[in-house]
Amino acid sequence: MKKIRYNQAMETVTVRAVYKKGVLKPVRKLNLPENTVVEVRVSSVRPSQKSPSFASLIGIWEHLPEKEKTALEKKLTHTRRRSAAKVKNLAKKLK
């Protein structure tokens, strides 16, 4: 079993959480060992009718293992290439 070193420097992460029944619950899983003590700063967020901005997606993969990040990046690159090819074909048809 791998030992966790608690004296390692921890990066600061901003996550959204929902306060319900006296408990703050993050909307995504945190990569923290059980019973880790953290510092919490609270600022309320107004609900928006708009979809979240692209910028709000920054950091959503940071908790994933490197292998999973690489696999997701490959899938994303593949999807972008397919989409670009489809757009190119549609543009040709419209000429």
PAMAR-612991 format. One line per field, with one value per atom (N, C-alpha, C): x, y, z; residue number from 1. Coordinates in steps of 0.05 Angstrom, whole numbers. Each point is the difference from the previous one (the first is absolute). Layout:
# PAMAR-612991
X [X:...]
Y [Y:...]
Z [Z:...]
resi [NUM:...]
***
This chain:
# PAMAR-612991
X [17:-17:18:-6:16:-7:20:-4:-4:-18:-6:17:15:16:-16:-6:-17:16:26:15:5:-10:3:-16:11:-14:-26:-21:-26:-6:-9:-8:-28:-6:-26:-19:-23:-20:-26:-13:-26:-21:-19:-22:-26:-21:-27:-10:-16:-12:-29:-16:-28:-3:-12:-5:-28:-2:-25:0:-20:-3:25:11:23:27:1:25:6:26:9:8:-11:7:11:25:11:-15:-3:-14:16:26:17:18:10:17:26:9:26:21:24:21:15:-14:11:-4:19:-3:-22:-13:-21:11:-16:6:21:6:18:-13:15:-11:7:-20:4:-10:8:-10:-21:-23:-22:-6:-2:-9:-26:-20:-27:-7:-9:-13:-23:-23:-24:1:-12:-1:-29:-6:-28:-6:-23:-8:-3:8:-1:-18:-13:-17:17:24:18:15:10:18:26:14:25:20:17:19:21:13:21:22:5:22:-6:-25:-6:9:7:8:30:14:29:4:17:7:-18:-20:-18:13:23:14:23:6:24:0:-23:-1:5:0:2:29:5:27:10:26:12:-9:-2:-9:-27:-19:-27:0:16:2:9:21:11:-21:-15:-21:-22:-8:-20:10:25:12:0:7:0:-28:-19:-28:-10:7:-8:13:25:14:-13:-6:-13:-27:-16:-26:2:20:4:7:17:8:-24:-16:-24:-19:-4:-18:11:26:12:-4:3:-4:-29:-18:-29:-6:11:-5:12:24:13:-17:-11:-17:-26:-12:-24:6:23:8:3:11:4:-27:-19:-27:-15:5:-14:11:24:12:-14]
Y [-24:24:25:19:24:20:10:20:27:16:27:19:17:20:25:8:23:26:-1:25:11:-13:10:26:18:25:-6:13:-5:24:-5:22:10:24:11:-7:-9:-8:14:11:12:-19:-7:-18:12:-7:8:-21:9:-18:9:-19:7:-4:20:0:-12:-22:-13:-15:6:-13:4:23:7:-11:-10:-12:12:7:9:-26:-4:-24:9:-6:7:-13:14:-11:-20:-1:-21:-12:-24:-14:14:1:12:-21:4:-19:4:-7:4:-26:-6:-23:6:-21:4:14:16:15:22:8:22:26:16:26:20:16:20:27:21:27:7:9:7:29:13:28:-2:13:-2:26:-1:23:-11:12:-11:7:-18:4:2:21:3:-20:-13:-18:14:-12:13:-16:13:-13:-9:11:-7:-25:-13:-23:10:-17:8:8:20:8:-21:1:-18:2:24:5:-15:-6:-14:-29:-10:-28:-3:22:-2:-16:-19:-16:-23:-6:-22:-28:-2:-25:-3:20:0:-22:-10:-21:-28:-2:-26:-9:-26:-11:8:2:8:-17:-26:-18:7:6:8:26:19:26:-3:-17:-5:-12:-20:-13:20:17:20:21:8:18:-12:-26:-14:-1:-7:-1:27:21:27:9:-6:6:-14:-26:-15:12:7:12:26:17:26:-4:-20:-5:-9:-18:-9:23:17:23:19:5:18:-11:-27:-13:3:-3:3:29:19:28:6:-11:4:-12:-24:-13:16:10:17:25:12:25:-6:-22:-7:-3:-13:-5:27:19:26:18:-6:16:-3]
Z [0:0:0:-17:-3:23:13:21:-12:12:-9:17:-14:15:3:24:5:0:0:1:-29:-20:-27:-4:-16:-5:-16:8:-13:-18:-23:-18:8:-7:5:-23:7:-20:6:-20:3:-11:17:-9:9:-15:7:20:19:19:5:9:7:30:13:28:5:13:4:27:16:26:17:-1:17:-9:-25:-10:-27:-5:-26:-15:-24:-15:-27:-6:-26:-23:-23:-22:-16:6:-13:21:-5:18:4:25:6:4:-10:3:27:22:27:15:18:17:20:10:20:25:12:25:-4:-25:-4:9:14:9:-21:-8:-21:11:-13:6:-21:9:-18:1:-23:-3:-15:10:-12:-13:-25:-13:-16:3:-14:-29:-16:-29:-8:-15:-9:-22:2:-21:-26:-22:-26:-18:-18:-20:-23:-3:-22:7:-21:4:12:14:11:-22:5:-20:-3:-24:-6:21:10:19:26:7:24:-1:-23:-3:6:3:6:26:-1:24:6:-17:7:-1:-14:-2:20:16:17:20:8:20:-12:-26:-14:-1:0:-4:-28:-3:-25:-23:4:-21:-11:18:-8:-15:10:-14:-28:-4:-27:-18:11:-16:-8:18:-6:-21:3:-20:-28:-2:-26:-11:16:-9:-10:16:-7:-27:-3:-25:-24:4:-21:-8:21:-5:-15:8:-13:-30:-5:-28:-17:12:-15:-5:20:-3:-21:0:-20:-28:-3:-26:-9:18:-7:-9:14:-7:-27:-6:-25:-23:4:-20:-5:22:-3:-16:6:-14:-30:-7:-28:-14:14:-11:-4:17:-2:-22:-11:-21:-26]
resi [1:1:1:2:2:2:3:3:3:4:4:4:5:5:5:6:6:6:7:7:7:8:8:8:9:9:9:10:10:10:11:11:11:12:12:12:13:13:13:14:14:14:15:15:15:16:16:16:17:17:17:18:18:18:19:19:19:20:20:20:21:21:21:22:22:22:23:23:23:24:24:24:25:25:25:26:26:26:27:27:27:28:28:28:29:29:29:30:30:30:31:31:31:32:32:32:33:33:33:34:34:34:35:35:35:36:36:36:37:37:37:38:38:38:39:39:39:40:40:40:41:41:41:42:42:42:43:43:43:44:44:44:45:45:45:46:46:46:47:47:47:48:48:48:49:49:49:50:50:50:51:51:51:52:52:52:53:53:53:54:54:54:55:55:55:56:56:56:57:57:57:58:58:58:59:59:59:60:60:60:61:61:61:62:62:62:63:63:63:64:64:64:65:65:65:66:66:66:67:67:67:68:68:68:69:69:69:70:70:70:71:71:71:72:72:72:73:73:73:74:74:74:75:75:75:76:76:76:77:77:77:78:78:78:79:79:79:80:80:80:81:81:81:82:82:82:83:83:83:84:84:84:85:85:85:86:86:86:87:87:87:88:88:88:89:89:89:90:90:90:91:91:91:92:92:92:93:93:93:94:94:94:95:95:95]
***
